[in-house]
Amino acid sequence: AKDRYTNPLFGEWHCARASLRMISIDGVTCKGRLLDVTLTIPQGSVVGIMGRSGAGKSSLISLLTGQLCPDSGTVTMAQGPIGYIPQNPDTTLLPHRPVIDSICEFATGDVRAMLESLGLNPEFAYRRPHELSGGQRQRMAIARALIGKPELIIADEAFSALDRDTAAMLEEVLLSTEATVLLVSHDISSLLRLCNHIIVMSAGEAVFSGPVGELHKTDIPEVVE
């Protein structure tokens, strides 16, 4: 039987209740988006999701965050908070409210300590997004994703729009966490450098899922080109 799972970001969806703290996708098909996807994501790993545009990367993330429900197959994952870091921070910051309201929208924690760890003046939490620079908004979006100490962190092309200092800071934060981290990117070299597990998507299928050290044994075009 399936249990109803309330996702703190996107509401309710159905998945199997997890007995192990890992993510398992078994034979999932979402019409027109994903085709018979089966893979396991080990707990605490840093996972890179690569593939060409339209390959199914975003659909896979939508599945894990509850925005997309499978037509068939099962998703098994521990119930807990998900930290989502978008490419564009403005998509997660409430435009007419102090950014502290966005940071604490779904979780609470020590906002002052979090902002200081990200190199921000804690008083900036009481400013509205338009009163902050682009880099400051990016760091506020990261704070929003991390404040609840999530067990799963998803960075969806988050590095592509970051300045060098913010990107380096985010790398350090993600590599030091005990959470499972999913990095979605077109930058293959960065994924190979940061991740210990790789998923390659192509035409809605997971054509590779395994340790990064196994990639050299494949001839997948998305990897070798």
SULSUL-V618306 format. One line per field, one symbol per residue. burial: + if it has 9 or more other ideal C-beta (glycine too) atoms within 8 Angstrom, else -. Layout:
burial: ???
This chain:
burial: ----+-+-----+-+--+---+++++++++---+-++++-+---+++++++---+++-++++++++-+-+--+++++---++++++--+--+++----++++++--+-+-+--+++-+-+-+-++-+++--+--++++++++++++++-+++++++++++-+---++-+++-++--+-+++++++--+-+++-++-++++++-+++-++--+--+--+-+-++--
